[in-house]
């Protein structure tokens, strides 16, 4: 009999993505391989942090994608947000340039007291908007009428109290 929790609990641990296989294995006194084997049995695979950042962004916006020019996925603001989220998620694989970009993104938000907003109906898509009380400490402008995710997901978009280094 497995020491690991139910399929539902394992799926929840996977989706939250906060713990590594090793950390989960230690919690349940099993090997990391046992954790990986269980996830594969459930049809789940560990994804790189880049995919986790993309998934967080996709929960907020349906970003316009087209072939060639006009795609909002490849513009600087979303790329900076993506790399900033990767930094927040603890991605050790960031290059020196990516880390500089992430820190630059955060410095701009702090310095100019702005948030990143997205409007798929515009050519540029992305804009820096003055922070409003409804933005709280988020680095993004949450879309009007869209439900906010649970606090444990929303926190990833929250500006840290202490500037990142």
MOKA-V119886 format. One line per field, one symbol per residue. ss: DSSP state (A for helix, B for strand, O for the rest). psi: psi as a letter, one per 30 degrees, with the letter a starting at -180 (. if undefined). burial: I if it has 9 or more other C-alpha atoms within 8 Angstrom, else O. A space follows every 50 residues. Layout:
ss->???
psi->???
burial->???
This chain:
ss->OOOOOOAAAAAAAAAAOOOOAAAAAAAAOOOAAAAAAAAAAOOOOOOOAA AAAAAAAAAAOOOOOOOOOOOAAAOAAAAAAAAAAAAAOOOOOOOAAAAA AAAAAAAAAAAAOBBBBBOOOOOOOBBBBBOOAAAOOBOBOOOOOOOOOO AAAAAAABOOOOOOO
psi->kkflaleeeeeeeeeegfkleeeeeeeghlleeeeeeeeeefgkkkllee eeeeeeeffekjkkklkbkfkffgleeeeeeeeeeeeefgjfgkleeeee eeeeeeeeeeefhllklkjfflefekljkkkleffbglfljkkkfkkkll efeeffgkkkekkl.
burial->OOOOOOOOOIIOIIOOOOOOIIOIIIOOOIIIOIIIOOIIOOOOOOOOII OIIIOIIIOIOOOOOOOOOIIIIOOOOIIIIIIIIIIOIOIOOIOOOIIO IIIOIIIIIOOOIIIIIIOIOOOOIIOOIOOOOOIOOIIIIIOOOOOOOO OOIIOIIIOOOOOOO
